[in-house]
Amino acid sequence: MITWQTILDAKNISRSDCERFDQDDPLAEYRSQFSLPPGLIYLDGNSLGALPKSTPSRIQHVIEHEWGNRLIASWNESDWFHAQKRVGEKIAPLLGAEPNEVIVSDSTSVNLYKLLVSALLLQHARSENQRRVILSDTSNFPTDIYIAQSACRCVKNSEVVQVSPESLIDAINEETAVVFLSHVDFKSGALSDMSGITQAAHDAGALVLWDVAHSAGALELRFNEWNVDLAVGCGYKYLNGGPGAPSFIFAAERHLASLDQPLTGWFGHHAPFEFTYEFKPADGIERFQAGTPSILSLASLETAMDLWRTVSINDVRVKSLALSELMLKLTREMLHEFGVTTTTPTSAEKRGSHVALHHSEGFAIVQAAIAKGVIGDFRPPDLMRFGIAPLYVGYADTWDAVDTLRQVCKEECWNDPRFQTRSEVT
Ligand SMILES: *Cc1c(COP(=O)(O)O)cnc(C)c1O
């Protein structure tokens, strides 16, 4: 199999070399399982994964048969009632978790709130209110920080502290309730040391909460081997669950019985259909459910997870790193003269699965590339992001993408006002 080392060692890589790499690719068969418009190079699977070909007919069946014909009977007949648990069980292998430790529900933002409040309450109780800090870094995704601040507004005496990624480990102390980080930096694509940081947090008596929005489905996670306490991830990025697909929660079995999540809706009740006024949480991971889920979104995510069943996540990681190595190498060779530089770590083990390039006209370059059929995105102040989803992105695609960026730079696209107009979503 082609590895990042193969790419790094190669002298000159031509487009025909890339076609040869595509022929040797053990994941090549998966591309035909996605519905992608011909001629489009889609490098934004880290924001919204592509559509599996099996999804539309599945959704149509849920709408026409389960909803249309069987109506409310489908809560039992099609087991809609346990769909969040069932889909969680299908995600668990990608996380290195047990099936009873993962559940799908709500959005990433909402799930972060549930877990952060649970972690603060647990640590308050264990430490006589000494452990009161949510410790994060200054490169975490903004919604993660907004939610942490909100959790602290609701749990007395708690506080969010953000430090630079480099000083994080030294900042963990006897006040730290929970170390809360994103596994992959959403801007630079830098990968954190989940195992090492988790160990350091535990040594200091803190819990960890990892946001794996940019790593679930991109690389192998070993939550139980690494003793991860809590985690949240995204259904619509590398997992391909569809726009707004629900998120998943991981809570290690050892903590489940002591986690008191704040959104105590009836789906998290021990016996919702007894309709009592006393809230008694479900024994297991089901306690993290809140209310009635979107069955259509769950069906879409479940169909995508059925596609993942046969995928080797090790192959995904090997190919992802080879492709990011290729993109970085070609960028140095073909784009450097136009002032494009690379922001993503050069050493493979420190990378997630997207490549971030830097140029002062980054916004216009991304827009012009989109107009030529290469989809990436932009993050301020001037980063161009290109996501690598190894199930449907190949080597020749990557070569063509960099070649397109080269044309765009050569044509000085930033002088064209069409490419300077900012829509609300970038
Ligand atoms: C994509 C992403 C989110 C998105 O949260 P939503 O609630 O789905 O909008 C949150 N955190 C990180 C780190 C992300 O990458």
PDBQT file of the ligand as one rigid body, heavy atoms in Angstrom, charges set to zero:
ROOT
HETATM    1  C1  LIG A 501     -18.051  20.549  13.268  1.00  0.00    +0.000 C 
HETATM    2  C2  LIG A 501     -17.729  20.790  14.675  1.00  0.00    +0.000 A 
HETATM    3  C3  LIG A 501     -18.732  21.117  15.592  1.00  0.00    +0.000 A 
HETATM    4  C4  LIG A 501     -20.148  21.298  15.110  1.00  0.00    +0.000 C 
HETATM    5  O1  LIG A 501     -21.083  21.351  16.119  1.00  0.00    +0.000 OA
HETATM    6  P1  LIG A 501     -22.640  21.341  15.733  1.00  0.00    +0.000 P 
HETATM    7  O2  LIG A 501     -23.334  21.346  17.012  1.00  0.00    +0.000 OA
HETATM    8  O3  LIG A 501     -22.885  20.149  14.874  1.00  0.00    +0.000 OA
HETATM    9  O4  LIG A 501     -22.907  22.578  14.921  1.00  0.00    +0.000 OA
HETATM   10  C5  LIG A 501     -18.374  21.275  16.914  1.00  0.00    +0.000 A 
HETATM   11  N1  LIG A 501     -17.083  21.143  17.324  1.00  0.00    +0.000 NA
HETATM   12  C6  LIG A 501     -16.093  20.840  16.449  1.00  0.00    +0.000 A 
HETATM   13  C7  LIG A 501     -14.698  20.674  16.933  1.00  0.00    +0.000 C 
HETATM   14  C8  LIG A 501     -16.387  20.676  15.105  1.00  0.00    +0.000 A 
HETATM   15  O5  LIG A 501     -15.412  20.397  14.243  1.00  0.00    +0.000 OA
ENDROOT
TORSDOF 0
